[in-house]
Amino acid sequence: MSMTSRRGLLARSVGAVAVNLVPSSGAAGMNTPRERPVTTIDGRVDWDALRAQFRLEPGWVNLALFYLASHPQVVRDAVDHLTAQVDANPLSVPTGLALPDGPTGWPRVHQALAAYLGGRAEDIAMTASTSIGLGVFYNGVVTRPGQEFLLTEHDHNAHRTAARLAADKHGNTLRLGSWFADPATATADGIAAAVGEAIRPNTRVVGITWVQSSTGLRMPVRAVAEVVRRANEGRSPADRCLLVVDGVHGLAAIDEDAASLGADVVIAGTHKWLFESSCGAARSTHLRATAAQPSLTTCHERLRHRCQVLPRQAPIESRLTHCRL
C-alpha cells in the first residue's frame, strides 16, 4: 500500500477544478460555487480552493467530524449523478449505476480497495462499519462448545462485545489475556511471545487491534501471525486458530498491505481516515465451511434481481457483504 495522506488524497480526488463558495444570505449550504483551480501553476496545492470544496461554516473549526462529515463538491456531484439515475429507474441499482467516467458499483469498489490494500477483489467485503464487520465475523465462525476467543482489555469494546455475544450464543468463552505490562516498554518480540504463551489447544480465535486506541500501541501483526501459524501446526481445520485484526486505526495510517499481514481477517472502517461517513471493509482469506458459516441473507451480484442464502461452503467474504446506497 503506497502511503497516501488525506491531504494528498483530497488534492488528487478533486481533480483540476474546485469550487469557491461565495457567501450569500442564508445557510452555508446556499452558497454559490464558481470554478477555481486546486493546483497552482507550479503544481502546488491551493488549500484555500480545496477547503472551498466543503460547505462547512467558515466561522466554525471542526476538529473531530468522526462519523458525520461534510462532503466535498466532487462527492456531492457524484451523489447527485447517482441519485438522478435511481430516481429515473430504481432498478438501475441492481442492474448497474454509472458515473461520468464509467460504470460503478461494488465490483468497482472492491477492485479499488484491493489495489490499495493488496490482495484480490474477491477477498474484499463491505460492511456498514468496523463494529458490524466484527459482529458478523464472530457470529459466523464455526466453533465447538468449549472453544474460546482470546482478546485483551486493551481491545475496543466493540471487538470484545462482538466476541462475547457470539461466545454466549454458541457455547464458547471469551478469555482476556495480557500482551504487556506497560505499553511504553512493550516490544514486538515480547508481545508475540505473550500471545504464543496464551494460545491454548481450544483457542479458536485470537483477536487483536492493529493500533490500540486505549494505549496508542501498534501491535506487531506479522510477528503475531507467525506465532499463530506455529500454533496451528498439526491442528485439524476445525481446531485451527484464526487471527482476526481490528484495523480501523491502522488502515492508511501505516504503510502496510493488509493482505500481507498474515492475518485471516482484517476488518476496518474508513471514518478515521477519509472525510466521509462510516463505511467498513473486511479483507479475508478463503475461510470455508470449516471456519465460518452464513449469518445473513445477501444479494448475490450475479443474480441481480433476487436474493439467496449463500451455502456454508461459500467464502466468508461473500457472506460479509452489506449493501447500501
C-alpha positions in Angstrom: 0.0 0.0 0.0 1.6 3.3 -1.1 1.3 5.8 1.7 -1.3 8.5 0.9 -2.0 11.3 3.2 -5.6 12.6 3.5 -4.4 15.9 2.1 -2.7 14.2 -0.9 -5.8 12.0 -1.5 -8.1 15.0 -1.4 -5.9 17.1 -3.7 -5.9 14.3 -6.3 -9.5 13.4 -5.9 -11.0 16.8 -6.7 -9.0 16.9 -10.0 -8.0 20.2 -11.6 -11.1 22.1 -10.7 -12.6 23.0 -7.3 -15.3 25.5 -6.2 -15.0 28.7 -4.3 -18.1 29.0 -2.2 -19.1 32.7 -2.3 -21.1 33.6 0.8 -24.6 34.6 0.3 -27.6 35.3 2.5 -28.8 32.2 4.3 -27.2 29.0 5.4 -23.8 27.8 4.2 -25.5 25.2 2.0 -26.9 28.0 -0.1 -23.5 29.3 -1.3 -23.0 29.8 -5.0 -20.0 27.9 -6.4 -17.6 29.1 -9.1 -14.7 27.3 -10.6 -11.2 27.7 -9.2 -8.1 25.7 -9.8 -7.0 23.4 -7.0 -3.3 23.4 -8.1 -1.2 26.4 -8.8 0.9 26.9 -12.0 4.0 25.4 -10.3 2.0 22.3 -9.2 1.4 23.3 -5.5 -2.0 22.7 -4.0 -4.1 25.7 -3.3 -5.5 24.7 0.1 -8.0 27.6 0.2 -9.5 26.3 -3.1 -9.5 22.8 -1.7 -11.2 23.9 1.6 -13.8 25.7 -0.6 -14.9 22.2 -1.8 -16.6 21.8 1.5 -19.8 23.6 2.6 -18.5 24.0 6.2 -19.5 27.1 8.0 -16.3 29.3 7.9 -16.8 30.5 11.5 -16.5 27.0 12.9 -13.5 24.8 13.3 -14.4 21.1 13.3 -11.6 19.1 14.9 -13.4 15.7 15.0 -16.1 15.2 12.4 -15.9 11.4 13.2 -19.0 9.7 11.8 -20.6 12.8 10.5 -18.8 14.5 7.6 -19.2 17.3 5.1 -18.9 16.0 1.6 -16.6 17.9 -0.9 -18.1 19.1 -4.2 -16.7 16.2 -6.1 -18.6 13.7 -3.8 -21.8 15.8 -3.9 -21.7 15.8 -7.7 -21.3 12.1 -7.7 -24.1 11.6 -5.3 -26.4 13.8 -7.4 -25.4 12.0 -10.5 -26.2 8.6 -9.0 -29.4 9.8 -7.3 -30.8 11.0 -10.7 -30.3 7.5 -12.1 -32.1 5.9 -9.1 -35.0 8.4 -9.3 -35.3 7.7 -13.0 -35.2 3.9 -12.7 -34.8 2.3 -9.2 -33.9 -1.0 -10.9 -30.6 0.7 -12.0 -29.3 -0.1 -8.6 -29.1 -3.9 -9.1 -28.5 -3.7 -12.8 -25.7 -1.1 -12.6 -25.2 2.6 -12.0 -22.7 4.8 -13.8 -20.5 7.8 -13.1 -19.3 10.1 -15.8 -16.1 8.1 -16.1 -17.8 4.7 -16.4 -19.9 2.1 -14.6 -19.8 1.9 -10.9 -20.9 -0.4 -8.1 -19.5 -2.9 -5.6 -17.2 -4.6 -8.2 -15.5 -1.3 -8.9 -15.3 -0.5 -5.2 -13.8 -3.9 -4.5 -11.2 -3.5 -7.3 -10.2 -0.1 -6.0 -9.8 -1.3 -2.4 -7.9 -4.4 -3.5 -5.5 -2.2 -5.4 -4.9 -0.1 -2.3 -5.0 -2.8 0.4 -3.3 -5.6 -1.6 -4.8 -9.0 -2.4 -7.7 -9.7 -4.7 -11.1 -8.0 -5.2 -12.9 -11.2 -4.3 -11.3 -11.1 -0.8 -12.9 -7.7 0.0 -16.4 -7.4 1.5 -18.2 -4.3 2.5 -19.9 -3.7 5.9 -21.6 -0.7 7.3 -18.9 -0.2 10.0 -16.0 -1.9 11.7 -18.3 -2.9 14.6 -20.8 -4.6 12.3 -18.0 -6.4 10.5 -16.6 -7.8 13.7 -20.1 -8.9 14.8 -20.7 -10.7 11.5 -17.4 -12.4 11.6 -17.6 -13.7 15.2 -21.2 -14.9 14.7 -20.1 -16.7 11.5 -17.1 -18.5 12.9 -17.7 -22.3 13.2 -16.9 -23.4 16.7 -17.5 -26.3 19.0 -18.7 -26.0 22.6 -15.7 -25.3 24.8 -13.6 -23.4 22.3 -12.6 -19.9 23.1 -11.9 -16.4 21.7 -8.8 -14.8 23.0 -8.6 -10.9 23.3 -7.4 -8.3 25.8 -8.9 -5.5 27.8 -7.0 -3.1 25.5 -9.1 -4.1 22.5 -12.0 -1.9 21.7 -15.3 -2.5 23.5 -17.0 -3.2 20.1 -14.5 -6.0 19.5 -14.8 -7.6 22.9 -18.6 -7.3 22.9 -18.8 -9.0 19.4 -16.7 -11.9 20.7 -18.6 -12.1 24.0 -22.1 -12.2 22.4 -21.0 -14.8 19.9 -19.4 -16.9 22.6 -22.5 -16.8 24.8 -24.7 -17.8 21.8 -22.6 -20.7 20.7 -21.4 -22.2 24.0 -17.9 -20.7 23.8 -15.9 -18.5 26.1 -14.2 -15.2 25.9 -10.8 -15.0 27.6 -9.0 -11.7 28.1 -5.2 -12.1 28.2 -2.4 -9.5 28.5 0.3 -8.9 26.0 2.4 -6.4 28.0 2.7 -4.9 31.5 3.4 -1.3 30.2 2.8 -0.2 26.6 5.6 2.3 26.9 8.2 -0.5 27.4 6.5 -3.2 25.3 8.5 -4.8 22.5 7.4 -6.7 19.4 9.2 -9.9 20.5 7.7 -9.7 23.9 4.2 -9.2 22.6 4.5 -12.1 20.2 5.9 -14.3 22.9 3.0 -13.4 25.2 0.4 -14.2 22.5 2.1 -17.6 21.9 2.1 -18.5 25.6 -1.6 -17.5 25.9 -2.8 -19.7 23.0 -4.4 -23.0 24.2 -5.5 -26.1 22.2 -9.1 -24.8 22.4 -8.3 -21.3 21.3 -10.3 -20.8 18.1 -9.7 -17.1 17.5 -7.0 -14.6 18.5 -8.4 -11.1 18.2 -6.0 -8.2 18.2 -6.1 -4.5 17.4 -3.7 -3.1 14.8 -3.3 0.2 16.6 -4.9 0.3 20.1 -7.0 3.4 20.8 -6.7 2.9 24.5 -2.9 2.9 24.6 -1.7 4.1 21.2 0.4 0.9 20.8 0.8 -0.6 17.4 0.6 -4.4 17.5 3.3 -6.3 15.6 0.7 -8.1 13.5 3.2 -10.0 11.3 5.0 -11.4 14.4 1.7 -12.4 16.0 0.6 -14.0 12.7 3.8 -16.1 12.8 3.1 -17.2 16.3 -0.4 -18.2 15.4 0.9 -20.1 12.3 3.2 -22.1 14.5 0.4 -22.8 17.0 -1.7 -24.2 14.1 0.9 -26.8 13.1 -0.7 -30.2 13.4 -4.2 -28.8 14.1 -7.2 -30.0 12.2 -9.2 -27.4 10.2 -11.9 -27.4 12.9 -9.3 -26.6 15.6 -7.3 -24.1 13.6 -6.7 -20.8 15.5 -7.8 -17.8 13.4 -6.2 -14.4 13.6 -8.7 -11.5 13.3 -7.4 -7.9 13.3 -9.4 -4.8 14.1 -7.6 -2.5 11.8 -9.6 0.7 12.0 -6.8 2.8 13.5 -4.1 1.3 11.3 -5.8 1.4 7.9 -3.9 4.0 5.7 -2.1 5.3 8.8 0.5 2.5 8.5 2.4 1.8 5.2 1.4 -1.9 5.1 -0.6 -4.0 2.8 -3.4 -5.6 4.8 -3.2 -8.6 2.5 0.4 -9.3 3.5 0.0 -9.0 7.3 -0.6 -12.7 7.7 -4.0 -12.4 9.4 -7.0 -14.5 8.4 -9.3 -11.4 8.5 -8.7 -7.7 8.7 -11.7 -5.6 9.5 -11.6 -1.8 9.3 -13.8 1.2 8.7 -12.8 4.4 7.0 -14.2 7.1 9.2 -10.8 7.6 11.0 -9.1 8.1 7.7 -11.4 9.6 5.0 -13.5 12.7 5.3 -16.6 10.6 4.7 -19.4 8.8 6.6 -18.7 5.5 8.2 -18.2 2.5 5.9 -16.4 -0.7 6.7 -14.4 -3.2 4.7 -13.4 -6.7 5.6 -10.4 -8.4 3.9 -10.2 -12.1 4.4 -8.5 -15.2 3.2 -10.8 -18.0 1.9 -12.4 -19.3 5.0 -14.6 -22.3 4.1 -17.3 -24.2 5.9 -14.8 -25.5 8.5 -14.1 -21.9 9.6 -17.3 -19.8 9.0 -21.0 -20.2 8.2 -23.7 -17.8 6.9 -25.0 -15.1 9.3 -27.4 -13.2 7.0 -29.0 -13.1 3.6 -27.2 -11.2 0.9 -28.0 -10.1 -2.6 -25.8 -12.2 -4.9 -24.2 -10.0 -7.6 -24.8 -12.4 -10.4 -28.4 -13.0 -9.6 -29.1 -9.2 -9.5 -32.9 -9.3 -9.1 -33.3 -11.9 -6.4 -31.7 -12.9 -3.1 -30.4 -16.1 -1.8 -28.8 -17.5 1.3 -25.3 -18.4 0.4 -24.2 -22.0 1.1 -21.9 -22.9 4.0 -19.1 -23.6 1.7 -19.1 -20.1 0.3 -16.0 -18.0 1.2 -16.6 -15.8 4.3 -16.1 -12.6 2.3 -19.2 -13.5 0.2 -21.3 -13.6 3.4 -20.0 -10.3 4.9 -21.4 -8.1 2.1 -23.7 -5.4 3.3 -25.1 -3.2 0.5 -26.3 0.3 0.9 -26.7 3.3 -1.4 
